[in-house]
Amino acid sequence: MAEGKLEIIPLGGVGHFGMNMMALRYQNVAIIIDAGMGFPNEDLPGVDIIIPDFTFIDEYRDEIAAIVLTHGHEDHIGAVPFLLKEIDVPVYGTHFTLALLENKLLEHKLSDTAQIHAVETGEKITVGEFEVEWIHVSHSLTSCAALAITTPVGVVIHSGDFKVDDTPVVGPTIDLKRLTEYGDQGVLALLADSTNAERPGRTLSERAVIPALEKIFDETYGRIIVSCFTSSIHRLQIIFDLAQEFNRQVCLLGRSMLRNVEVADSYRQLDIADGLLVSPAQARQMHDDEIILLAAGCQADPMSAMMRLATDQHKNLSVEEGDMVVLSARNIPGNDLAISRLISHCYKRGAQVVDSSTARVHCSGHGSQEDLQILIEAVRPKFLIPIHGEYRQLYRHKEWAVGLGIVEKNNIVIFENGDVLALDERSAEIIAKEAVGRTFIDQSYGEVEDIVVRDRKHLSYDGIVVPVVAINPTSGEMESEPEIVTRGFIVEEAETDFLEELKEIVENTVNEASHEERIDHSVIKEKTRLALKRFIQKRTGRRPMILPVVVEV
Amino acid sequence: MAEGKLEIIPLGGVGHFGMNMMALRYQNVAIIIDAGMGFPNEDLPGVDIIIPDFTFIDEYRDEIAAIVLTHGHEDHIGAVPFLLKEIDVPVYGTHFTLALLENKLLEHKLSDTAQIHAVETGEKITVGEFEVEWIHVSHSLTSCAALAITTPVGVVIHSGDFKVDDTPVVGPTIDLKRLTEYGDQGVLALLADSTNAERPGRTLSERAVIPALEKIFDETYGRIIVSCFTSSIHRLQIIFDLAQEFNRQVCLLGRSMLRNVEVADSYRQLDIADGLLVSPAQARQMHDDEIILLAAGCQADPMSAMMRLATDQHKNLSVEEGDMVVLSARNIPGNDLAISRLISHCYKRGAQVVDSSTARVHCSGHGSQEDLQILIEAVRPKFLIPIHGEYRQLYRHKEWAVGLGIVEKNNIVIFENGDVLALDERSAEIIAKEAVGRTFIDQSYGEVEDIVVRDRKHLSYDGIVVPVVAINPTSGEMESEPEIVTRGFIVEEAETDFLEELKEIVENTVNEASHEERIDHSVIKEKTRLALKRFIQKRTGRRPMILPVVVEV
C-alpha cells in the first residue's frame, strides 16, 4: 500500500477488448468499477464467457466496499454476478443499467440478496473516502455514464464507453457541462475509452444511419429483415420509428432481442407504439410489405435467430426470395468468415443483403480521435490513462493526446492489467503488480478449469473411443469381455445398446484373428481400429478417435 | 457425357476463396485449368494446406491431356505437384509461372520427370480439340494471364486473377486489344474473377501506393521495416526503387521472401540494383537510416519473419524503438486478431506502425466492378460465369453484370464446385454433379485423413493419457502390469523412462487402495486420475486428458 496515494489497478480491459474491470484503492478501502465479461474465440470450445481472474478480489475482499457500474453492456456488467458470489457488497448504477443486470442476477439466483442501489446521473454516493458521481455520456446503449470519483488525492474521471453524440435518438447528449465543471475545479486523472483511438475525426451520431435505412425501407416491397446488436437502443428505436413511417409491424426474434426490448421498453428507453409488435405466428400471416423481422445474431453466431433464419433452422420463419436483409452492425474481429457465410446463405435464398460495407447502416458507439479531444479539453486532467483497447489503441490514444498538448507527455500513462498505478497530486507511477488473468465459464456449469476446456477441445469434434481387450499372451485368448470407453462421442448411458454392439465388433474381430495376430499387439489393435471405424462410420457417419488398448494378462 | 457439348466443371474456387481448379472437357479430352491450394483456418490444427479432392481426376484420368496455368500464385499452382503424382501430363504456363512452380516440383522430387512447357503470352498450344492462348493481364503478381480456349463449340475465356492496371510497375498492361479481338470474333463464355465484385469503381493501379510509401521513407530517420506478400512483385520493385531513392539498402527476411525475390530477379521480373541487398549480419552493422528490412509475414503467421522480428524470436534482428513498421498488405479475413496482436507488439517495442487502415500502402490485385465491366465489354460473351469467390461475390458479380446489360440475365450462370455445366452455341445448363471436396495436407507427411486432422485437434493442446489396469473383481488384485497409452502428449518411444514412472504411479495407487476401493471402478479410476494428474503436472507443467480404464479379468 502506497501511503497517502490512490491506487488504480486495471483487472481487465487494458491490452485487450472486453472484460472491463478496475479497482480504485485508497488506504484500506477499494471500489470496483465495472465487472465485465469477455467472449471467447472458437479456440475455446465449450466456453461461453470469460471473466476476470478474481485473485485480487480474494486478496482484498475485506477492503472492497462497493461496485460501481458505468453502463449495462455485457463487457461491463457480465461478471458482476460472479463477483457478487465472492463479495457481497453494494452495487451502484443507473436504473436501466441495473435493470439489464437484474436478468443476470435472476439467472444466478442472486436477485433476492444482492444489494442493488440505483442512482441518477448527477447523483453522488459516498463509499469510505470516495465520492462517486454519475455523469451522462453518449454511447450505442442508453443510460450510460462516466464516473467522477472524488478521492483524497484528487478527482478521477472514468469515461466509461462514450462518444460525443450531439443528436442521439434516445435520451440527452453527453453532459459536457458537468465534465467541464470538474475540469475547472481540477481533475487529477482521466481514464478514457480508447476503442476508436485509431479513427480520425468524430464518430457519427446514432442518427446518422437513418437516411440509409430510410432509403432501404422506401425502396423495399418485400419483407425487411434487420439484424443489429440487441443492446443498440438508439438503433432499435430507429427501426421502430421507420416501421411506423412505412406502415410495417415488427416481429422480434431471438431471446436477447426480446429481453432487451422488454427491459428497455419498461424503463422508458424505447418508445414503442401500441400494436407495433407482432408474434412470429402473426408475421407469417402478413403481407411481405407489412412486416419487419428484427433479429438477434448480427455476428452470425450459429445459434442466433439471424443464422437460423438464413439456414432454415428457425421453427417459424426463414429468409426467402425477395427479402431485404440489413446487417446493421459492424463485424467484430474474428467473426468475418462467419458473417460472410451468413451473407452467402441469404443470397443463395434469393434475398438482397445490405451491410455497413455497402451502405451507412451502422455507426460506432465509441468516440474517435476528435471525440477524445473534446473529452480531454473538457476535463483537462493532470494525468491521462488510456483504457479499453488493445495496446495499439492505447498507444494511438496516447500519441493523439500528446499531439493535443493538453496533458504533458510524461503524464500520459499506459498500463497493463494488474499494474498498480499509485497516484498523488504530483506523480503517477507503477509500483507493483497484482495477479490478473481469465477464468472460463460454461453457462450451464459455472467455472471451467483450463484442463476441461482443453478436453473439450479434444472432444469438440467427434470425440474418442477407447476399446480395451485383455489378452493372454501365451494362449492368445481374451481374458475378459472387451471394455469400451468413450468421451465426446455418445452419451454412454443413453446408448448402452450401441456400446454393446461396439463390444461385439471388438470381440468378433479378436475371435476371428489368428493366434499370431492376437499375440501381436500392433496387428490386433489395427484390426480392431479398422473394424470399429467402419462400423461406427457406417452407423453414425461419425469418426471418433479410436485408440485400442491391449492388456496382457 | 453431353454429346457435342463442352463441359465446364469447377473443382475448387467457386463458393469459397482459394483452391482454384477447373476442368474443361469435350468428348473424351479434358484439360485442367490451374490447381491451387487453400489455407486452413486454425480450426484444422496440423494441416498446412488444403488441396482439391482428386476423385474427379481419378475418374477421368485417361481423358486429362494437359494442365494449363494462369499465373503462379499458390491458390492457382499449389496443388500441381499433388496432381502430377496422380496424372503425368504436360503442364503449360508462362516462364515465370513455371519458375514459381519449379520450387514446388523440386520439393516433391518431380522436377526431373514433370513435363513442363513454357509459353509466351500470345502463344497458342493445341491439346486435342482445344487450342489455348495466353493473354497478358494485370495482377499483383507479374506474368499473369487470361486463357482464351478455342473449342469446337466456341471460345471460352478464363480471366485468371486480374485487374485493369493502366500503369503497372513491372511489365505491360492488360492486353485488352487481344481480348477485344476475341470479343469481335465472338466468345461463347467468359469465366471471370469475382474476388472484388462487391467493390464499386476501379481497383487502384499498383503504382497507387508509391506516394504514401514515399512520404513514409521521406519522413523516417530510423529503420524501415516493410512486410508485404512475398509474391507482390510490383510492391517489391517499389520498395527496391524507394530504397535507392532514399539511399537505403534492403535486407530480405523470411524464406519465401528470399526465394520469391531470387526467382523474380532471375526471370527479370524484378530490377534490383547491384549491391542493394545486404545480409542480416550486414544490416545489424548499418545505421538506422541506411537500412530497410523487407520481411515475409504480413499476415502475422507465428513462424514468419515479421512475427519473429516483433517478438524477439528472430536470431539476428528485432523490432526496436524508433523503427517504422509498414504493413503493406490487406488483412486476409480470419487473420485480424493475429495482425492486431502483431501491431501491438510493435508499438510495445516503441516502433511506429503504418498499415492500410492509416495510409494507402496497399492496393488489391483483383478488379473491382468497373474492371469487371471493362473485361465484359471487351469480351462480350454469350455466357458469363463468375468464378473465384464466395457465393456473395459471385452473386454481386452477376448482379453487377445484369445491370450492364451486355450479357442476358439468363445467360449469367452461377455454379458450384462439382457442377457439370454443359455448353453449346445456344445453351448452358448444369447436367450433372461430380465429386468434389477438400484434401488435407501436412507438408511433412503428405495427405492427412479427416480423422487424423480431428485427432490432432483433440491432441493439439496437451494430448491424452489412458492408463489401463486389469483387476480381478473378486480378489481386487491387479492381474497385469498397468498399460499406459498416450497421444499428443509425449513421444512414447523417446520417453520410456517417463512412461515407466507413470506406470509406477498407477501401480502404487492401486496397491495403496483398499479392497473396497479396488473393486469399485469409479473410485479406483478417480484415484488413478488424480495421482497421474498431480505427477504429470508437477513434472511437466502439462495437463493431458487422463482417461483411466479398468478391465475386469
HADDOCK unambig.tbl for C-alpha pairs under 7 A between the chains (distance, minus, plus):
assign (segid A and resid 333 and name CA) (segid B and resid 336 and name CA) 6.03 0.50 0.50
assign (segid A and resid 333 and name CA) (segid B and resid 337 and name CA) 6.37 0.50 0.50
assign (segid A and resid 334 and name CA) (segid B and resid 334 and name CA) 5.74 0.50 0.50
assign (segid A and resid 334 and name CA) (segid B and resid 336 and name CA) 6.59 0.50 0.50
assign (segid A and resid 334 and name CA) (segid B and resid 337 and name CA) 6.44 0.50 0.50
assign (segid A and resid 336 and name CA) (segid B and resid 333 and name CA) 6.04 0.50 0.50
assign (segid A and resid 336 and name CA) (segid B and resid 334 and name CA) 6.59 0.50 0.50
assign (segid A and resid 337 and name CA) (segid B and resid 333 and name CA) 6.38 0.50 0.50
assign (segid A and resid 337 and name CA) (segid B and resid 334 and name CA) 6.44 0.50 0.50
assign (segid A and resid 343 and name CA) (segid B and resid 392 and name CA) 6.44 0.50 0.50
assign (segid A and resid 344 and name CA) (segid B and resid 391 and name CA) 5.15 0.50 0.50
assign (segid A and resid 344 and name CA) (segid B and resid 392 and name CA) 4.73 0.50 0.50
assign (segid A and resid 347 and name CA) (segid B and resid 392 and name CA) 6.44 0.50 0.50
assign (segid A and resid 347 and name CA) (segid B and resid 395 and name CA) 6.99 0.50 0.50
assign (segid A and resid 390 and name CA) (segid B and resid 344 and name CA) 6.96 0.50 0.50
assign (segid A and resid 391 and name CA) (segid B and resid 344 and name CA) 5.09 0.50 0.50
assign (segid A and resid 392 and name CA) (segid B and resid 343 and name CA) 6.38 0.50 0.50
assign (segid A and resid 392 and name CA) (segid B and resid 344 and name CA) 4.70 0.50 0.50
assign (segid A and resid 392 and name CA) (segid B and resid 347 and name CA) 6.38 0.50 0.50
assign (segid A and resid 395 and name CA) (segid B and resid 347 and name CA) 6.93 0.50 0.50
assign (segid A and resid 451 and name CA) (segid B and resid 543 and name CA) 6.25 0.50 0.50
assign (segid A and resid 454 and name CA) (segid B and resid 461 and name CA) 6.44 0.50 0.50
assign (segid A and resid 455 and name CA) (segid B and resid 545 and name CA) 6.09 0.50 0.50
assign (segid A and resid 457 and name CA) (segid B and resid 457 and name CA) 6.94 0.50 0.50
assign (segid A and resid 457 and name CA) (segid B and resid 458 and name CA) 5.92 0.50 0.50
assign (segid A and resid 458 and name CA) (segid B and resid 457 and name CA) 5.88 0.50 0.50
assign (segid A and resid 458 and name CA) (segid B and resid 458 and name CA) 3.00 0.50 0.50
assign (segid A and resid 458 and name CA) (segid B and resid 459 and name CA) 6.00 0.50 0.50
assign (segid A and resid 459 and name CA) (segid B and resid 458 and name CA) 5.99 0.50 0.50
assign (segid A and resid 461 and name CA) (segid B and resid 454 and name CA) 6.63 0.50 0.50
assign (segid A and resid 479 and name CA) (segid B and resid 553 and name CA) 5.79 0.50 0.50
assign (segid A and resid 480 and name CA) (segid B and resid 552 and name CA) 6.48 0.50 0.50
assign (segid A and resid 480 and name CA) (segid B and resid 553 and name CA) 5.11 0.50 0.50
assign (segid A and resid 483 and name CA) (segid B and resid 551 and name CA) 6.60 0.50 0.50
assign (segid A and resid 543 and name CA) (segid B and resid 451 and name CA) 6.21 0.50 0.50
assign (segid A and resid 545 and name CA) (segid B and resid 455 and name CA) 6.02 0.50 0.50
assign (segid A and resid 551 and name CA) (segid B and resid 483 and name CA) 6.59 0.50 0.50
assign (segid A and resid 552 and name CA) (segid B and resid 480 and name CA) 6.50 0.50 0.50
assign (segid A and resid 553 and name CA) (segid B and resid 479 and name CA) 5.84 0.50 0.50
assign (segid A and resid 553 and name CA) (segid B and resid 480 and name CA) 5.13 0.50 0.50
